[in-house]
Amino acid sequence: LQVFDDEGKDVTPRPLFHPDPDPAVRPHSRLSAASASFGATGSGFLSSLSTQHTLGVNAASISESVPDGSTEPGSRRDTTISSPDVQARREAIKEELTEEELDKRVDIYLTETETIWILDMPSVVVSTESEDAARILERNRVYIEICKTRPGNDRFVEKTVQTINGAAKNKEVQCDKIIMEDKGMTVTSWDLYNSFNTSETEPTSKAEGSRAAARTHEEKKCQPEAVLTSENFQQTLFFTERILMENIFQPKLAAYRQFPVLTDPDVTPEASGTVAAVEDAEQEKHEKAKKDKKEQKEALMDPSVLADLNESPEEIVPPTLERLWSYRCDLTDSHSVSSMAWSKVNPDLLAVGYGAFDFKEQKQGLACCWSLKNPMWPERIFHCEHGVTAVDFSMTSPNLLAVGMYNGSVAIYDVRSRKDTALLDSRDSSNKHTGPVWELRWVEQDRGDGKKERLICISSDGRVTEWFIQNRLDCTDLMKIRRTESEKKKLPSEKERKSESLISQRAAGMCFDFHPKDANLYLAGTEGGHIHKCSCSCSEQFLETYRGHKGPVYKVAWNPFSTDVFLSCSADGSIMLWHQESQAPILTFSSTNTFVHDITWSPKSAGIFAAASESRVDIWDLSVSVFYPVISSSANPRAKFTSVHFAENTDCLLMGDSEGEVGVFELQNLRAPGSSKVGFPRERWWSLAATAFL
């Protein structure tokens, strides 16, 4: 039967069955040949394989050689029955080895098989150092010569040839219908992450699996330690700890940010005495305090309200401090808080320096970065060889933290890194300070080459230095503070004495502060009790000298709103208010006889400031009283206050003590006038001074 297409071409399908090309060979002869080949095999294992393989082929050959319809029902069964005969033959020729033959040495030679080339691509490039290089170069030269002499040569004749194209044949095929189906699925970022990690992981082999099953008990015991030290586990603990801290301190953090305190709806009324009950009580107290604060503000802004309501000022709730929490851990115990500084870009990040002020109590210092997200443990801990005396964050590079130390060293740390080593330090500088660096500050100045941030330090060696970064940290002197004698009025009968010789021509610098508007001007307090007004463009002499303190000046601070007024505190226990145009203090505040270590202006009011003495912290409001502080907080009997600092964006105050604790307190019911961020005019300051003398 033949099939032709429309063009008359034969498209008859080829048969799938091909008859045996040699039908004369009988099946039993093939089986006999297989039996003979089996008898020549020496190994029993190989014999069985050869027998089975041969039988399979013979059976197929027998079935193929018999025509369709002529095969008897018992023919295939007869072929299968012939297998036991072959098995009996194999058992008959099996040789039994004696013990001597088994013990006999047998030499087995392992030889390399012939190399089988799967892909062979002849190279078209040969190295000039190979043996065939000369021959190939000669062939290339001959070929080039032939190509040159070919045009016009009679030995080359052009001929055309014709290739035979195979006849084309059209065929048709049939397949199952292709069914299209639409499906949708959702893939999350975690699915992609797991898929990529799975593809990068190498499959574990059976040998590795067996080795893993055979691990010793000691290896299994070490596995939890590896998990605890893994980076992923540490990161998980880090975020879990933050979540727990925020849940525990939620009422305190809400009060700090002046947000309403959220309550848990699942807490039952019987849960009195628990954390939730305490939070509810604190919320009620906080709301009541806010209400009293609002009433007090209205009454103070309009004095006639008291008369109309027949109320007395004693019924107004006085300003108070409420303790929220404290920054403290085991590392900071028995370390004095020497300085504090807020980050310029992150108001929730606080840098605290820990060190001793006394030479006899010196030990290693710390510089820690605390965050509101975890008040129980600092985010960064930098160990210093000597006590830390000053810290400050950079404005242009917020990740840089400058640290001043008691031995005169200056170091810069990168708070983005978890390493405990300094990014730069002054140990290799030839101009480094020889005394403690009592204060340092990043200052942005414009000196003709554009605004640049500079690091300024003051030390007890009598130098005000400017630090710059090149290949190392080095400095130049802005001012060398000279000693000045105190001006004393002579009595008419007193004879003029000879001037006493000074041991050192320099006065120890204790503190400084740059003018809030003119970064070229700054105040420098000295150990002799003098305050010098200096300029960065004039390093030879002082612009003004303010005399009034009888002890070392520990702190000077310009008013951020009334920029002509500044405060100073001293070891003589006094706080003085100065006007830069007057060499005598406007007001003197003295609420204690102990050292006053630190003062700071409020960032929200021109007339409010805080002062930290050894025994107490006082908050003064000059619009209320110039004689008594509006709030006073006593220190722990075992501790002494060393520093004080206002929060930038909230009504909170931070207090540091000699036990390494930084307490965070909320200012409640403290009146803030509507014009708080507008400085007092000059006449107002003089009127305050006149009020003090009445």
C-alpha positions, 0 to 999 in steps of 0.5 A: 500500500502506497500513499501519494500527496497532491504533487504525486510524491510518495509519503507512505509512512515507513514501517515500525517493524523491521524483519530479521535480515538473516532469517536462515539463522535458527533460534536454537543456534543463537542460544547455543552460541550464547551458552558457549560464550557463557562457558568461556567466562571465568567469574561467576558474577560476570557469568550471570550478567552475561547469561541474562543479557544474552538470553534477553537478546536471544528471546527478542531475536526469536520473537522477531524472527517468527512471522506473525500468526505462525508463533505457537503458544508454547514457543515463548514459554520454551525459550524461558524454560531454556534458562534453567538449562543454562543455569545448570550448565553454569553450576556444573563448571563452577570451580571450588577454590582450596584454602591454598588457592585462596591464600595465594597472592594475586597481582592486580594491575590497574592500567589507564584506559584509552582517552575518550575525546568527547569534544575535539576542536583543532586549534587555529593558533600555535605557540611560537615555542612549540616544536611545530612552529617552524613548520607552520610558519613555513606553510604560512609563508608558502601560502602567502606567496601563492596568494601573491602570485595567483593573479595572472598565473596560468596554473590556476584555472577557475571552474564552476561546480553544481551541487545537488539539492536534496528533494524537499518532502512535505510531512504532516504530524498530529499532536494533542491539543495544547490547553492554555491555563491561567494561574496567579500567585503571591510572592513576598520578599521573604519568599524571594529571599529564601529561594535565592538562599536555597539556590546558593546552598550546595546540595548535601551528598549522601556521604556528608549526610552519613558524616553528619549522622556520625557526629560526636556528642561534643560537636552537638554540645558546641552547636548552641554556642555557635548559634548564640554568637551568630550575627543573625541571632545577635541582630534578632536579640537587638530588635527584640530587646528594643521592642521590650524596652519600648513596651516597658517604658511606654508611659515614660517615653510618652511623657517625655515626648508629651504624648498621651499614655496608651492603655492596654485594653486587655488588662483587667481591673483586678490587675492592681499592683501590676505594671498596667495599674501603675501605668494607669495611675501615672497617666491620671497623674500626668493628665491632672498635672497638665490641667493644673499647668494650663490653669496656672499659665492662664492665671500667671498671664492675667493677674486679674483672674486671681482677684476675680476668682478670689484665689490666692497664689498659694493654691496654684500647683508649684513647678515640680520635677518628675523622674522618668528614668535614668541612663545607667548600667554596670559599666558606668557605676562609680564613674563620674558623669563629666559631660553630655552632648546631644546629637545635632541631627538625632535628638534622641541620641545622647553622648555621655562622657565618664571620668574623674575630676580629681587627679588621685581618682583617675582611672580608665574612662568611657564615652557612651551613646544612649538612645531613647529606644533602649534606656537600659543599655548604651548603643555604643561604648568606647573605652578610653585609656584615661578619664573622659572630660568632654564630648561633642557631636559634629554638625557636618559629619553627625557620625563623628564624636569628639572626645577630650581626656584628662591626659590632654588627648583628643580622639574622634570616634565613628559612632556608625562603627561598633569597633572600640578603637578611635578613628583619629587621635592626637597621640602622634601630634607634637602640639598636643595638650599637656593638661586635661582638656576640659571642654571641646566644641565643633564650631562652624566658622567662615574665614574667607574660604567658606564655612567649615566646621572646626574642632576647638579645645581648651586645656589647663595648659593655658591654650585654646587650640584648633584641630584639623585633620590631614594625615593625622589629627594635629592642632594650632593655637588660637590663644595662649591665655596669659595670667592677669592680676586681680584688680584691688583697690589700694588704701591711701595708707598702703604702700605699693608692693613689688609684683610677685614672680609667677611660676607660669605665665599662662593661666589654666583654661577651664571652659569656653563658649562661642557667641551664638551669632558671631562664631568669631567671638568666644568667652574663656573661663580660667582657673584664676576666676577671670573670664576673657572675651577673645576673638579668633582673628586676634590671638595676642590679646583679650578683647575684654576681661570680666572679674568677679569670681573668687575661684575657678570658673567651671562654666560660661554660657551665652544666652541663646536668645539675648546674645549680649548676656551670659552666665558663669559659675565657679567653685566659689559657689556663685552664679553670675549674670553678665552683660558683655558691655559691663565688666561687673556682673548684673546679678549674682545667684547664690543658693548653696555654698558648694561648688557649682559645676555646671550651668545651662540655659533653657532652649525654650525660654530666655529667662530660665536656666539650670545649675548643678552644684554638688548637693542640688540642682536648681532651676531659676526663672528670672521672670518669677524671682531673682532671689530663689530658684523655682525648683530645687532637687537634692542629690542622693546622699552617696552621690554629687551632681556633676553636670546638667543639660536640657533636652532639645525638643521636650520639657525635660532636664538631664542630671548627671552625678558622680555615681555614673547615673544620668537621670531624666526628669520632666519639668511640670507646671513650669511657666513658659511665656508666650514670648519665651524664644524672644530675648529680653531687651537690655532695659529688662535685664537692668530692671532685673538687676535693680529689683535685686538691690531693692 
